[in-house]
């Protein structure tokens, strides 16, 4: 199997995920809610949930299709690069369309196009991890998740908060960043040509059939640890995004902050989380490689997120926000650094790495779609306080699931 030197792969695995995740998080958590509030303020909670529900279906389908197609692609640019560059270009167009949307239906169509395009970046790009040398996979995973995703999750949001008053412009700028950043990452990585590689005989010239779709998901006895990792990912993701997806409304409606105070609080949370994300990105992967630690830190990281959520619920002040930022930053820093490596260890079929990594990484997009739907129901029935309790409960479930994996010793 082809490998890429870490000196090329690591910069690409930092720039690449930061370039798609950062603009997406900025758009999903700030620009989209602000746009919806401008177009239909009275129904903003329900409309955010609607966008999320439809986006969940679109993201799930497109992610699996993208992983499936990239596993079977042969080109002079390799398996993954043609798809992720094309996806980045279409995502940029979708964000431009979103910026000029005059109505909710037009905005919805633009957002769904963006969901499809985004998953044609995500599924192929995460499969770059499999191109790392065996002794450097932990470092590569840490670069992708710890550094790349920390910059995406938090670094971009610090800047995006400045565009709350110009969110239409924000859509355009951040969509363009995705395309340019993805191009730069692809150029740095320079995925080798696979034009003359032989596909595995089990997948060569294989057409998508009902039987193939069924066998995508192995039985529990075969895929037990993969499913536990997936349960952990989904639980952690829903618990986390239930808060971050409504962070703007938590600040304004739950904590009663004005626009300036909201901007300051969002920036504070993301600065702290960025610091921890970068720190864990530098140390978590190398420590995992050296001491063979993987399952334990990933499992415990979800529990840190739950504790952070409780701090906002109980304190409801700036101290609670700081504690949340500290615990969520530590938890997400560890999780993003190591969870993709954990999934590589438990994949049930090594001939379908792109597909299984793509399904697993639905946790980065589908959970952002599921979480606001659940949160909207809870907010309407109980109030904002309920989403913090849900986040804590799901974080505990996610941690237990990860720690129950058997094929990874510790």
C-alpha positions, 0 to 999 in steps of 0.5 A: 500500500502507498504511504506518504511521508509525514513531512507532507501528510501532517501539514495537509492533515492540519490545513485540510480539516481546518479548511472544511470544518471551520467554515462549516462550523461558522456557518452552522452555528453563527451565520445560518441561525443569524440568517434564519432570525432575519428571515423569520425570527418568530419561528427560528428554533423550529426552522433551525431544527428543520434544516438540521433534520433534512441535512441529517438525511442528506449528509448520511447518504452523501457521506456513504456515497462519497466514501464508496466512490472514493474507494473505487476511484482511479486517477493520476491524483489518487483516490481521494483528491478529485472528490474532495477538491470538487466537493470544496468548489461546490461547497463554496458555490453553495455558501455564495448562494446561501448569502444571497437567499431572499427566503427560507426555502431558497436558503434551505436548498443552498444549505442542502447543496452545501451538505452534499458537497461537504461530505464529498470533502469529509469522507475522502479526506479522512481516508488520507490517515490510512496513507501515513506510515504505520509508526506515525499513524497516531501522530497523523491522527493527532494532526488531523483531529487535534490541530486541524479540527481544533483550528476548524472548531474554534479558531475560525469561530473566533473570527466568525463572531466578528461577522455576526453583523455581516453574516451574508458576507461571512458566508462568502468569505468562509466558503471561499476559504474552504475551496482555497484551503482544500486546494492547498492541502491537496497540493501539499499532500500530493496523493500518489497516482493510482491509475495502474494500481489493481483494485482488490478482487472483491471490489473490482468493477463492483456495482452497488447492489442491494446485497452490497448495501446490506453487507456495508454493515457487518453483524454485531459479532464481526463489527462489535468494537466498530459499532461501540466506537460509532455509538460513542462518536454519535453520543459525544457528537449529539451531546456536544453539538446540542450546546454549540449548535445553539450557543448563539441563542444560549448566550442571548436567550438563556443567559440574557446577554446583549450582542457585544457580550455574546460576541465576547463570550463566544470568542472566549469559549473558542479561544480557550478551546483552541488553546487546548485543541492545539496543545492536545494536537501536539502531545496526544498523538505522540503520547499515544504512540509511545505508551500505547494509550488510546481507548482510555483517553478517548473514553474519558474525554467525553466525560469531560464534555459532560462536566462542562455542560453541567457547569453552565446549567448550575452556574449560569454566569461567566464562571460557568462559561469559563469552566465549560470552555476549559472542560470542553476544550480539554475533552474535545482536544483529546477526542479530536486528536485520537478518535480517528485513530481509534476507529482505524483500529476497529474497522472490520474490513480494511479493504473499505477504509474510506467507506467505514471512516466516512460512516464514522465521520458522519459524527462530524456532520450528522450529529450537528443535524440531529442535535438541534432537532432533539434540542429544539424539542427539549427547549420547546417542552422544558426550556434551555436548561434541558439541553445541558442535562441531555449533553451530560447523559449522552457524554456518559453513554459515549464514554462507557461505549468507548471504554467497552471496546475489547480489541484495543487494550487501553 
